[in-house]
Amino acid sequence: LAEQGPTGSEGTVSYLVADIGDPDTVLRSLAVRETIDLTRPAAVLLGAVIPYITSVDVPNMLKRYTGALAPGSILVLSHGTYDFDRPKVRRMQEVYESFGIPSHMRGEHELRALMDHAGVTVLPPGIVATNQWRPDGAVEADASEACMYGLWGRTG
């Protein structure tokens, strides 16, 4: 575990090297405590990381993170899925697995269940293919070309 928290007049930037699957360690860290005021709304960005967390209970891990956030905080997530192009995603998984990196892809219903369990209200445009994700919903893209869902939601 390594952490750094240089502070300047324009804000604070920190980094933490830790296991994301251990929310208690992350949330108790000096880097988080000195950088993020968890009594005020904040944003958590989980880009393409959740599928590769296979050694912990992911629903409860997410719930632990979102439970530590102030109401009105935002969770942004992208997640691999078989829902659009199963052969492409399976090939991708095989490459990762050849390097000892297991993964668990989730479909739209599983992601909705994760968000419900974590107390996150999914915001428009909902859980959609990443190549179709736009807050206003206006985009022309073929979901079959995607291998991931994207979503954002509000806690509390």
C-alpha positions in Angstrom: 0.0 0.0 0.0 1.4 3.3 -1.0 -0.2 6.7 -0.8 0.6 10.3 -1.6 -1.4 13.5 -0.9 0.3 16.7 -2.1 -1.9 19.7 -1.4 -1.8 23.0 -3.3 -3.9 26.1 -3.4 -6.0 24.8 -6.2 -6.9 21.5 -4.6 -5.6 18.1 -3.6 -4.5 15.3 -5.8 -3.7 11.9 -4.3 -3.2 8.3 -5.4 -3.6 5.1 -3.6 -2.1 1.7 -4.5 -4.5 -0.8 -2.9 -6.8 -3.6 -3.7 -10.2 -2.2 -4.9 -11.8 -5.4 -3.7 -11.0 -4.3 -0.1 -13.2 -1.2 0.3 -12.5 -0.8 4.1 -8.7 -0.4 3.4 -9.4 2.0 0.6 -11.9 4.1 2.5 -9.8 4.3 5.6 -6.7 5.3 3.7 -5.0 8.6 4.4 -5.1 9.4 0.6 -8.9 9.1 0.6 -9.6 10.7 4.0 -7.4 13.8 3.2 -8.6 14.2 -0.4 -12.3 13.4 -0.5 -14.9 14.9 1.8 -17.3 11.9 2.0 -19.9 14.1 3.7 -20.4 15.9 0.3 -21.4 14.4 -3.0 -18.5 12.9 -4.9 -18.1 10.8 -8.1 -16.7 7.3 -8.3 -15.5 6.2 -11.7 -15.2 2.4 -12.4 -14.2 2.1 -16.0 -13.9 -1.5 -17.1 -12.6 -2.7 -13.8 -15.5 -4.6 -12.1 -15.4 -7.6 -14.5 -11.9 -8.3 -13.4 -12.8 -8.4 -9.7 -13.6 -12.1 -9.2 -12.2 -12.9 -5.8 -14.7 -10.9 -3.7 -18.4 -10.4 -3.4 -18.9 -7.6 -5.9 -22.4 -6.6 -5.0 -21.4 -6.1 -1.4 -18.2 -4.4 -2.4 -20.0 -1.9 -4.5 -22.6 -1.4 -1.7 -19.7 -0.7 0.7 -18.3 2.0 -1.6 -21.6 3.7 -2.4 -22.7 3.4 1.3 -19.7 5.6 2.2 -20.7 8.3 -0.2 -23.0 11.2 0.6 -26.4 11.1 -1.0 -26.4 12.7 -4.4 -23.0 11.2 -5.3 -22.5 9.8 -8.7 -21.3 6.3 -9.8 -20.0 5.9 -13.4 -19.4 2.4 -14.6 -18.5 0.6 -17.8 -18.7 -3.2 -17.8 -18.0 -6.0 -20.4 -20.9 -8.1 -21.5 -21.8 -11.0 -23.8 -25.1 -9.2 -24.7 -23.8 -7.8 -28.0 -20.9 -9.9 -29.5 -20.3 -13.0 -27.5 -17.5 -14.4 -29.7 -15.5 -11.2 -29.6 -15.9 -10.9 -25.8 -15.0 -14.6 -25.3 -11.8 -14.1 -27.4 -10.9 -11.1 -25.2 -11.5 -13.1 -22.1 -9.3 -15.9 -23.4 -6.4 -13.5 -23.9 -6.8 -12.1 -20.4 -7.1 -15.6 -18.9 -3.9 -16.7 -20.7 -2.1 -14.1 -18.6 -3.9 -15.3 -15.4 -6.5 -12.6 -15.3 -10.0 -14.1 -14.8 -13.1 -12.1 -15.6 -16.9 -12.2 -15.1 -19.0 -10.5 -17.8 -22.5 -9.3 -16.8 -25.6 -8.6 -18.8 -28.0 -5.7 -18.5 -30.2 -7.4 -15.9 -27.2 -8.3 -13.7 -25.9 -4.7 -13.8 -29.3 -3.4 -12.9 -29.4 -5.8 -9.9 -25.9 -4.6 -8.9 -27.0 -1.0 -9.0 -30.2 -1.8 -7.0 -28.1 -3.6 -4.4 -25.7 -0.7 -4.2 -28.5 1.8 -3.7 -27.8 3.5 -7.0 -30.5 5.0 -9.2 -29.5 4.6 -12.8 -29.9 7.9 -14.7 -30.7 8.5 -18.4 -29.9 7.1 -20.9 -29.9 4.0 -18.7 -27.7 0.9 -19.1 -26.7 1.1 -22.8 -23.9 0.0 -25.1 -20.9 2.3 -24.6 -21.0 3.3 -28.3 -24.6 4.5 -27.8 -24.1 6.2 -24.4 -25.1 9.9 -24.5 -26.9 11.7 -21.7 -29.5 13.0 -24.2 -29.9 9.6 -25.9 -29.2 11.1 -29.4 -26.7 8.8 -31.1 -26.7 6.5 -34.2 -24.5 3.4 -33.4 -24.9 -0.3 -33.8 -24.9 -1.9 -30.4 -23.6 -5.2 -31.9 -20.2 -3.5 -32.3 -19.9 -2.9 -28.6 -18.6 -5.2 -26.0 -19.5 -3.1 -23.0 -22.3 -1.4 -21.2 -22.0 2.1 -19.8 -24.1 3.7 -17.1 -24.2 6.4 -14.5 -26.3 6.7 -11.4 -27.0 8.7 -8.3 -26.7 7.4 -4.7 -29.2 8.1 -1.9 
